[in-house]
Amino acid sequence: MNIETQSCVITGKKQVSVAQQQVQWDGTGTLVRITRGGICGSDLHYYQEGKVGSFEVKMPMILGHEVIGYVVESDDPQLQPNQKVAVNPSKPCGSCKYCLREQQNQCTSMRFFGSAMYLPHVDGGFTQYKVVDSAQCVPFPQEADDSVMVFAEPLAVCIHATQQAGDLSGKTVFISGVGPIGCLIAAAAKARGAAEIICSDISERSLSLAQQMGATGVIHAADCDFTPYLADKGFFDVAFEASGHPSSLQRCLDVVCAKGTLVQVGMGGTIPDFPLMTLIAKEINLVGSFRFTHEFNTAVDWLARGVVNPLPLFSGEYDLQDIDAALQFAGDKTRAAKVQLTF
């Protein structure tokens, strides 16, 4: 089966367009009609800089990895035509040592939607039709709100981050940097039983969104006094660093208590003067957090059941034909949190 599809294709910095392409389904996997997608920070980096880290766009690549749709055809009898599905953008190899340990997010041959890591690049999901491995399709109820369900991938990232901190029941939590990921961490921490969730940022708009997403209190990072949280070697049981800025990491180390846990979620550059003595003296458990594994299914379930309501972060939607305008709007952090495309 050959199908015409329109795709949002990037070829370099500020070079994005809608291209007519062909999709072939040979009876293997699942053919999905994509209906909606969320613009992520990596999409913005590809658009604004032509690269993410050292992964540079060197050939045309379809953007996007936060997508949902419905089944057209599938080799899986559990996936019937018209069934709504969230599409997991991760395709691990299934055979490396990490996959065999059920640590698929560390797969050494991961094929992740919309990534310029490999040549040829891995196309993303901002396209009308896409063939995926059937295991990547997670069904959700027909009556569920599509603008909610498209948050499955970023919410999965945040659920995984909270899992990295262990049991949060009754814990005091600090989140530094509350863009969409920081806000969703607040929602996930609340859902997992955190007793107090304090968020810090330099943006009043972001702090307001954090309160709508579950924060019990907010602190302006530049103007407020953190002294009360420094006494007795720190106040918080768990801190999440979600900005990637060195000063934010320092603050997390200062306010988390001795024997506490610091989860590094934000991606930044090298920190030459890392405060190693603080980490050692307070015996802080420092752990990274990268993508997700089974948490994608958990995210779909939580969104479908209303455990988390992500809509305070929903800033607007654009038709795929307006991909350039959508990316420009999404890049304006004074106005936008999460922007969605419709297909």
CORMONOR-V323969 format. One record per pair of residues at least 12 apart in sequence whose C-alpha atoms are under 6 Angstrom apart, sorted by sequence separation. I is the first residue (numbers start at 1). J is the second residue. D is the distance in whole Angstrom. If there is no record, write none. Layout:
i:I j:J d:D
i:I j:J d:D
This chain:
i:7 j:19 d:5
i:70 j:82 d:5
i:71 j:83 d:5
i:92 j:104 d:6
i:6 j:19 d:6
i:70 j:83 d:5
i:239 j:252 d:6
i:6 j:20 d:5
i:70 j:84 d:4
i:5 j:20 d:6
i:69 j:84 d:6
i:70 j:85 d:6
i:92 j:107 d:6
i:5 j:21 d:5
i:69 j:85 d:6
i:93 j:109 d:6
i:4 j:21 d:6
i:5 j:22 d:6
i:68 j:85 d:6
i:198 j:215 d:6
i:4 j:22 d:5
i:68 j:86 d:4
i:92 j:110 d:5
i:197 j:215 d:5
i:200 j:218 d:6
i:202 j:220 d:6
i:3 j:22 d:6
i:68 j:87 d:6
i:91 j:110 d:6
i:197 j:216 d:5
i:198 j:217 d:5
i:199 j:218 d:5
i:200 j:219 d:5
i:201 j:220 d:6
i:202 j:221 d:5
i:237 j:256 d:6
i:3 j:23 d:5
i:67 j:87 d:6
i:91 j:111 d:5
i:196 j:216 d:6
i:198 j:218 d:5
i:200 j:220 d:6
i:201 j:221 d:5
i:235 j:255 d:6
i:236 j:256 d:5
i:237 j:257 d:6
i:2 j:23 d:6
i:200 j:221 d:5
i:234 j:255 d:4
i:235 j:256 d:6
i:236 j:257 d:5
i:315 j:336 d:5
i:320 j:341 d:6
i:2 j:24 d:5
i:90 j:112 d:5
i:234 j:256 d:5
i:235 j:257 d:5
i:238 j:260 d:6
i:240 j:262 d:6
i:244 j:266 d:4
i:315 j:337 d:6
i:317 j:339 d:6
i:319 j:341 d:6
i:320 j:342 d:6
i:1 j:24 d:6
i:89 j:112 d:6
i:171 j:194 d:5
i:172 j:195 d:6
i:173 j:196 d:6
i:174 j:197 d:6
i:176 j:199 d:6
i:177 j:200 d:6
i:234 j:257 d:4
i:237 j:260 d:5
i:238 j:261 d:5
i:239 j:262 d:5
i:240 j:263 d:5
i:241 j:264 d:5
i:242 j:265 d:5
i:243 j:266 d:5
i:244 j:267 d:5
i:261 j:284 d:6
i:315 j:338 d:6
i:316 j:339 d:5
i:317 j:340 d:5
i:318 j:341 d:5
i:319 j:342 d:5
i:320 j:343 d:6
i:1 j:25 d:5
i:65 j:89 d:6
i:89 j:113 d:5
i:169 j:193 d:4
i:170 j:194 d:5
i:171 j:195 d:5
i:172 j:196 d:5
i:173 j:197 d:5
i:174 j:198 d:5
i:175 j:199 d:5
i:176 j:200 d:5
i:177 j:201 d:5
i:233 j:257 d:5
i:238 j:262 d:6
i:241 j:265 d:6
i:242 j:266 d:4
i:244 j:268 d:4
i:258 j:282 d:4
i:259 j:283 d:5
i:260 j:284 d:5
i:261 j:285 d:5
i:262 j:286 d:5
i:263 j:287 d:5
i:264 j:288 d:5
i:265 j:289 d:5
i:313 j:337 d:5
i:314 j:338 d:5
i:315 j:339 d:5
i:317 j:341 d:5
i:168 j:193 d:6
i:169 j:194 d:5
i:170 j:195 d:5
i:174 j:199 d:6
i:230 j:255 d:5
i:233 j:258 d:6
i:241 j:266 d:6
i:258 j:283 d:6
i:259 j:284 d:5
i:261 j:286 d:6
i:263 j:288 d:6
i:313 j:338 d:6
i:168 j:194 d:5
i:187 j:213 d:5
i:229 j:255 d:5
i:158 j:185 d:5
i:183 j:210 d:5
i:187 j:214 d:5
i:38 j:66 d:5
i:178 j:206 d:6
i:186 j:214 d:6
i:37 j:66 d:5
i:159 j:188 d:6
i:186 j:215 d:6
i:37 j:67 d:4
i:183 j:213 d:6
i:36 j:67 d:6
i:36 j:68 d:6
i:14 j:47 d:5
i:13 j:47 d:5
i:14 j:48 d:6
i:34 j:68 d:6
i:35 j:69 d:5
i:13 j:48 d:6
i:34 j:69 d:4
i:13 j:49 d:5
i:33 j:69 d:5
i:13 j:50 d:4
i:33 j:70 d:5
i:12 j:50 d:5
i:32 j:70 d:6
i:32 j:71 d:5
i:32 j:72 d:6
i:31 j:72 d:5
i:31 j:73 d:5
i:30 j:73 d:6
i:30 j:74 d:4
i:12 j:57 d:6
i:29 j:74 d:6
i:29 j:75 d:6
i:28 j:75 d:6
i:11 j:59 d:6
i:65 j:113 d:5
i:88 j:136 d:5
i:11 j:60 d:5
i:87 j:136 d:6
i:10 j:60 d:6
i:64 j:114 d:5
i:87 j:137 d:5
i:10 j:61 d:5
i:63 j:114 d:5
i:86 j:137 d:6
i:9 j:61 d:5
i:85 j:137 d:6
i:86 j:138 d:5
i:9 j:62 d:4
i:85 j:138 d:5
i:8 j:62 d:6
i:85 j:139 d:4
i:84 j:139 d:6
i:85 j:140 d:6
i:84 j:140 d:6
i:57 j:116 d:6
i:65 j:124 d:6
i:64 j:124 d:5
i:65 j:125 d:5
i:182 j:242 d:6
i:55 j:116 d:5
i:62 j:123 d:5
i:63 j:124 d:5
i:64 j:125 d:5
i:55 j:117 d:5
i:61 j:123 d:5
i:62 j:124 d:5
i:64 j:126 d:5
i:63 j:126 d:6
i:173 j:236 d:6
i:172 j:236 d:5
i:175 j:239 d:6
i:172 j:237 d:5
i:173 j:238 d:5
i:174 j:239 d:5
i:175 j:240 d:5
i:176 j:241 d:5
i:177 j:242 d:5
i:171 j:237 d:6
i:173 j:239 d:6
i:176 j:242 d:6
i:177 j:243 d:5
i:68 j:150 d:6
i:67 j:150 d:6
i:66 j:153 d:6
i:34 j:128 d:5
i:33 j:128 d:6
i:34 j:129 d:6
i:33 j:129 d:5
i:32 j:129 d:6
i:32 j:130 d:5
i:31 j:130 d:6
i:31 j:131 d:4
i:30 j:131 d:5
i:30 j:132 d:5
i:29 j:132 d:6
i:29 j:133 d:5
i:30 j:134 d:5
i:29 j:134 d:5
i:8 j:126 d:6
i:7 j:126 d:6
i:7 j:127 d:4
i:6 j:127 d:6
i:6 j:128 d:6
i:5 j:128 d:5
i:5 j:129 d:6
i:161 j:289 d:5
i:160 j:292 d:5
i:157 j:291 d:5
i:157 j:292 d:5
i:156 j:295 d:5
i:156 j:296 d:5
i:156 j:299 d:5
i:155 j:299 d:6
i:152 j:299 d:5
i:152 j:300 d:5
i:105 j:292 d:6
i:105 j:293 d:6
i:128 j:343 d:6
i:39 j:339 d:6
i:38 j:339 d:6
i:39 j:340 d:6
i:38 j:340 d:4
i:37 j:340 d:5
i:37 j:341 d:5
i:36 j:341 d:6
i:36 j:342 d:5
i:35 j:342 d:6
i:36 j:343 d:6
i:35 j:343 d:5
